[in-house]
Amino acid sequence: MYALARPPAGAAAAPARRAAAGSSSSNRCAPVRAAARRGPAPPPPGGALAAPACAARGAGSRGVACRVLTESATLDIGSPAPTFELPDPLSGGTVSLSGAAAGAKATLVMFICNHCPFVVMLKPAIAALAKEYQARGVAVVAISSNSTATHPQDGPEAMAADAKEQGYTFPYLFDESQAVARAYTAACTPEFYVFDGDLRLTYHGQFDDARPNNGKPVTGADLRVALDAALAGAPLPADFTPRPSIGCNIKWHPGQEPDYFGSQIVKK
């Protein structure tokens, strides 16, 4: 189990692994700011894990440059949301978590991207669900952290075009340094985080059971349960078991994969 991490000033640190499942997190995170024209973030202390080989590209390929089925990590409920300030390619401005969440009853943070089929199949439903819950007082922010060195189709110009095409009513932000993804222990796209009015984590998991080609309808059922509970100021229902999100791995800058990357790869 992981706690949402405190990124040190000017760096993207890998989150600490929880020593005991029952311990609590008290970190308040310093803002992660995106510097203009900044290159990839330096590797975390102790180096980065090499990504597993991708069979589709041969044994010598790095997982960061191909699609690896990955699930979200288990995080401590009640952890504070790491703060950030990131550019919004569509508007040309910047958006901070504190600004986006100001006055909201709950906040939804999503890690998505343009190209991943696990995201592509959900885009219309994400747009519709976000609009519905924004009207009920939920703040919504989406972030793309994919490396444009390996996946230029996920860069800011394409993000702006995608946000416009999908009719997103929420900011779709670019995490070029990947510091925000690391602070959130984000592993895959899509990945969903729900925070209460005090920006404490209440849910981290899947949109619903639908996956490409599994025949299940896209409903947003799991995320709706979480958002409804957060709006009511209540814990998740006792009969509801959160399930991890599953999708494409975040495309880390080559050689700078976080320490949790390999552990989240789906092996069956």
Secondary structure by P-SEA (a helix, b strand, c coil): cccccccccccccccccccccccccccccccccccccccccccccccccccccccccccccccccccccccccccccccccccccccccccccccccccccccccbbbbbbbbcccaaaaacaaaaaaaaaaaaaabbbbbbbbbccccccccccaaaaaaaaaaacccccccccccaaaaaaaccccccbbbbbccccccccccccccccccccccccaaaaaaaaaaaaacccccccbbbbbbbcccccccccccccccccccccc
